[in-house]
């Protein structure tokens, strides 16, 4: 399994516009302020399984959470889970909560591949995973683009679909506020963007990302024959070779 957080913009504004040739000023109407960024966490398995995408909204200043009144009005699809905290970002406390919620029914002996983000490296998270029978493997710093499946082959198409969803929404929502700005998408719109984008990411894309990250030699559906599967090296040995040896070489240097 591989999980990773990615920051996404609540509005993906266009980078180009149309204007008559020769004009000195081009007026572009955009939503006010800087683009709001939120956290989306994706989790995938080598067999192509996609866990529900996790969205973390930034809560209000007093409670650090989004009001239950607001959350109850949201329509959350099956492939999405919605949470909130004070920062809208992943921290160590939320990491332990999320691990317990997400992998409660996970089979012992599973392997979770993660980067060395501070929230992932806390000893409490490692203890929790050990109790659940899940082995945690960290990717050395600077090598997530090579060995992290989500970075290798999933995040880019996901964000591309997300941007396309925003542009489709924007084309049909051109109303402006009293101040003359375009209306921003709300939380429900964003949930729909993420759900649609995550649904479009194909199973084969996920499987191939683990091959591209050198975690498995070929997609697991091609190793369905037990005789062929026995020829594949033990995954634990693969992890030890791919990650630990690389990290040692950096340390020695």
N, C-alpha and C positions, 0 to 999 in steps of 0.2 A: 504494500500500500504506500501511497505517497500523498501527502497533504501540504498545502502551501497557501499563504495569504497573499492577496494581491490588492493593491489600492486601485479603485476605479473612480472615474469622474461621474458625478450625477448628471452632468450635461456634457456631451461631446460636440462642441460647436464646430461649425464648418470652418475650414482653413482658406477657402476660396469663395469669391462672389463674382457676380457679373456687373459690369459698369461700362458706360459709354467711353470710347477712347478719347483721351485728351482732358478729361475732367481733373481738377486739382484736388478734390476731396471726394472720398467715397464713404458714405454713411452706412454703417452696418448695425442692425439692431440685434443685441444679444441679451441674455439674461443678466441681471445686475450682479456685481461683485465677482470674486474669483470662483472658478468651478468648485463645487463641493465635492470632496473625496470621501469615500466610504470604503469599508473593508469587506471583501468577499473571499471566503475560504473554499477552495476546491479540494476534493479528496477522491482519488481514483485507485483502482486495483489493476494488476497486470492482466487479468482476464477480461478487462473492459468495463468492469463495474464502475458506475459513477454514484458516489454518495450524494445526498442532498447538499446543494450549495448553501453555505452559511453566510448570511448577511448580518453585519453588525452596524446598527445605526447609533449615532451619537445621541446620548440622552440629554435631558435638561441639566442645568447647572446645579440645582438643588438636590435632586435625587440621583442623578447620574443615569437615569433610565428614561425611556420613552413612556409616556403615560399609558396605563392599561386601557384607558378609554380610547386612545388612538390605535393601539395595537389590536383591540377587539374589532375595529372597523376594517382592518386590513384583510384582504382575501389572499391567503398564502397557498400557492400550489404545492403539490406533493413533493416536488423536487427542490423545495426551498425551505430553509429554517431561518427564522428571524430572531435576533437578540439585540440587546442594546447595552451600552455601558457609558461611563462618563466621557471617555475619550473617543469612542468609535473605532478603537484599534485593539489589537490582540495583546493581552497582557498575561502574566503567569497565572493569576487567579482564574481568568476565563479559560486559559489553556487546560487546566485541570478539570474544570467543569465540563468543557467541551469533550475532552477525552472520555470521561465517564459516561456522558450522554451518547456519544457517537459509537463507541466500541463496546458497549455493555454486552452485546450478544456476539461479539467477535470470537472466532475460534482460537483457542490457545495455540501458540506456535506461529502466529502471524508476525510479520515484520513491517514496521512502520518507518519509512524513509522520510527524514526531514532535514531542513537546513539548520544552521546553528544560530537561529534568532534567539535573543536573550530569553524570551518567553518559553521557548522549547527546551532550554538547557537547565531549567531548575530541577534540583534533585527530587522535589516532590512529584513532578510529572513522571520522572523516571521510575520512582517507586510505584506509582499508580499503574503504569504500564506493566511493570514486572508482576504486580499482583494479578493483573488481567491476563498474564501469559503472553504479552506482546513484546517483542524485542524491538528496541528503538535503535536505528542506525542514522548517524549524522553524516551529512555531506560536508566535506571540508570547505572552508570559506573560499570563495572565488571560483568554485567548480560546480555551482548549481546549474549553470548553463550547459554543462556537459553531462552531469549525472542525475539531475532531477527531472523525472519524466514530465511533470507539469510545465517546467520551463522549456524543455526540449520540444514538446509537440502539442501542448494543450492550451496554454495560456494565450498564445497568439490568436488561434482561431476563435477562442472564447471571447476575447476582447474585440475582435473584428465583428463577430455577430452582435455583440453588445452595442458597439458603435452604430452598426446598421440599424438596430432596433430603435436607437435614439433618433436617428435621422428620419426613419419612417414615421415615428411619432411626431417629430418636429414639423414635418411636411403637412401634417393635418392639424397641428395646434399652433397657429400663428397669432393667437390673440395676445394683446399686450396689456400691461398693467396701467394704472392711472398715471404713472411716471413715464410711460412710454417704453418700458422694457418688455421683452418677451417673457411670458410666464414660464417658470421653472417646472420641470417634472416633479411630482410629489413622491412620497414613499411608495405608494401603490404602483405608480408608473415604473419606479425603479425595480421593484420586485418583479413586475411583469417583464422588464427588459432582461434581468438576470435569468429568470425562468426560461424565457424563450431562447436565449443564447446558450444556456447550459443544455437544453433539450436538443439543440442542433449539433452539438459536438458528438460525433459518431463514436460508436464502440470501437471501430477499427482504428480511429485516431488515437484513442487511449491506449489500445494494445501496442500500436506502433511506437508510441512515445516511450514505453518501457524498453523496446528494442533499441530505439535511438539512443537511450540513456545507458545502454550496455548493461541493463539489469537482467534481462533474459535474452537468449540468443535469437529467438524468433517468437512471433505471437503464440500465446498458449494454445489457441485452437488448433495450431499445426502440430502440437505435441500431445494430441489426444490419445495416441496409441501408447499404451504402457511400455512397449518395447523401446519406442523412440524416447519416451520420457526418461527412461532409465539411463539413457546416454547423456542426458543433460547434467552438467555439474550441479552439485548441491548449491542452492541459492546462498546459504550462509557462507560457504567458501567463496562464492563470487563476490559477496559484499566485502568480506575480509580483504580480498585481493584488490578490489576496485577502489575502496575507500581508505582502508587503514594504511596500505602500502603507499598510496599517493600522499597521504597526510604525513607519514614518516619521512618521505623524501623531502617534503617542504621543511620539516623540522630540522633535518640534518643540514639542509642548505643554509 
